Amino acid sequence: MKSILLHIDHDRAMRARLHVALDIARATNGHITCLQAVSYEVFAPGDFYGSAIAAAMPVIKENADKLRAEIERDLEHEGVPWDWRFTYGIAPHRLLEASPLADIVIVGPAEAGTDGRGPSALVGDLALKAPVPVLVVPEDAKSLDVGAPMLVAWNGSAEAAHALRAAVPLLACSCKVTLASIAEPSDKARFDFPSTEGAKYLSRHGIDCEIVEIPRGEASIADTLFSAAQMRECGLMVMGAYGHSRLAEMLLGGVTRKMLSAPQMPILLAH
């Protein structure tokens, strides 16, 4: 992953994802592009002439400049190549515009000014529309040890296969990869790709993996997967995002949404 697109904002997870981006860049000899988008959609009810925008923009720009100066000071001493892109506009739109020439997009689970719980609209838009994997980094993730164990959440879907394929550069660095599926009676008929096919794909890239089928207990699928990852001391989870047949779940609270509401480790998503 040579081209790393990092979202810059004032949210709680900013420092965490900066550290993770640096870890990935060091492991892959990659380059970090810091993208900072400042929204011009600042308005007040009845403000037809944009006076609120005119009054607010200097303060917003000043805060953005302060954040940029802080992060640039940190980057100067890290020994990793980087560049900075400042732009006006909505962050998801600007990240999507830049993503075709990136290998990965790194974001936080929640937007600035919120209570820190996700998933944000930004994450959802990127996971569904970006042509590259999206790495969601929670605020308590201080680093990403790419040599640590990693878990692939497998449900046999095309989305899971896309995520597996996108994660190969990181999975290749891991000391142990686990392909984990949740055993449910209704799953057998809908598996497009059994776990063994995923394992074969990884083996062609020189990656060995353990196939694990976890019984479905009383806990949610999200909690079950997090428990399985933590038990194996995983530093990263890989999963397909928002299966195309699960629009209702996406809106009402599907597995992807629950995983991203309070992520317990970095999660790499692909649709």
Secondary structure in CASP SS format (residue, H / E / C, confidence):
PFRMAT SS
TARGET T0000
AUTHOR 0000-0000-0000
METHOD secondary structure of the structure
MODEL  1
M C 1.00
K C 1.00
S E 1.00
I E 1.00
L E 1.00
L E 1.00
H E 1.00
I E 1.00
D C 1.00
H C 1.00
D C 1.00
R C 1.00
A C 1.00
M H 1.00
R H 1.00
A H 1.00
R H 1.00
L H 1.00
H H 1.00
V H 1.00
A H 1.00
L H 1.00
D H 1.00
I H 1.00
A H 1.00
R H 1.00
A H 1.00
T H 1.00
N C 1.00
G C 1.00
H E 1.00
I E 1.00
T E 1.00
C E 1.00
L E 1.00
Q E 1.00
A E 1.00
V E 1.00
S C 1.00
Y C 1.00
E C 1.00
V C 1.00
F C 1.00
A C 1.00
P C 1.00
G C 1.00
D C 1.00
F C 1.00
Y C 1.00
G C 1.00
S H 1.00
A H 1.00
I H 1.00
A H 1.00
A H 1.00
A H 1.00
M H 1.00
P H 1.00
V H 1.00
I H 1.00
K H 1.00
E H 1.00
N H 1.00
A H 1.00
D H 1.00
K H 1.00
L H 1.00
R H 1.00
A H 1.00
E H 1.00
I H 1.00
E H 1.00
R H 1.00
D H 1.00
L H 1.00
E C 1.00
H C 1.00
E C 1.00
G C 1.00
V C 1.00
P C 1.00
W E 1.00
D E 1.00
W E 1.00
R E 1.00
F E 1.00
T E 1.00
Y E 1.00
G C 1.00
I C 1.00
A H 1.00
P H 1.00
H H 1.00
R H 1.00
L H 1.00
L H 1.00
E H 1.00
A H 1.00
S H 1.00
P H 1.00
L H 1.00
A C 1.00
D C 1.00
I E 1.00
V E 1.00
I E 1.00
V E 1.00
G C 1.00
P C 1.00
A C 1.00
E C 1.00
A C 1.00
G C 1.00
T C 1.00
D C 1.00
G C 1.00
R C 1.00
G C 1.00
P C 1.00
S C 1.00
A H 1.00
L H 1.00
V H 1.00
G H 1.00
D H 1.00
L H 1.00
A H 1.00
L H 1.00
K H 1.00
A C 1.00
P C 1.00
V C 1.00
P C 1.00
V E 1.00
L E 1.00
V E 1.00
V C 1.00
P C 1.00
E C 1.00
D C 1.00
A C 1.00
K C 1.00
S C 1.00
L C 1.00
D C 1.00
V C 1.00
G C 1.00
A C 1.00
P C 1.00
M E 1.00
L E 1.00
V E 1.00
A E 1.00
W C 1.00
N C 1.00
G C 1.00
S C 1.00
A H 1.00
E H 1.00
A H 1.00
A H 1.00
H H 1.00
A H 1.00
L H 1.00
R H 1.00
A H 1.00
A C 1.00
V H 1.00
P H 1.00
L H 1.00
L H 1.00
A C 1.00
C C 1.00
S C 1.00
C C 1.00
K C 1.00
V E 1.00
T E 1.00
L E 1.00
A E 1.00
S E 1.00
I E 1.00
A E 1.00
E C 1.00
P C 1.00
S C 1.00
D H 1.00
K H 1.00
A H 1.00
R H 1.00
F C 1.00
D C 1.00
F C 1.00
P C 1.00
S H 1.00
T H 1.00
E H 1.00
G H 1.00
A H 1.00
K H 1.00
Y H 1.00
L H 1.00
S H 1.00
R C 1.00
H C 1.00
G C 1.00
I C 1.00
D C 1.00
C E 1.00
E E 1.00
I E 1.00
V E 1.00
E E 1.00
I E 1.00
P E 1.00
R C 1.00
G C 1.00
E C 1.00
A C 1.00
S C 1.00
I H 1.00
A H 1.00
D H 1.00
T H 1.00
L H 1.00
F H 1.00
S H 1.00
A H 1.00
A H 1.00
Q H 1.00
M H 1.00
R C 1.00
E C 1.00
C C 1.00
G C 1.00
L E 1.00
M E 1.00
V E 1.00
M E 1.00
G E 1.00
A C 1.00
Y C 1.00
G C 1.00
H C 1.00
S C 1.00
R C 1.00
L H 1.00
A H 1.00
E H 1.00
M H 1.00
L H 1.00
L H 1.00
G C 1.00
G C 1.00
V H 1.00
T H 1.00
R H 1.00
K H 1.00
M H 1.00
L H 1.00
S H 1.00
A C 1.00
P C 1.00
Q C 1.00
M C 1.00
P C 1.00
I E 1.00
L E 1.00
L E 1.00
A E 1.00
H C 1.00
END
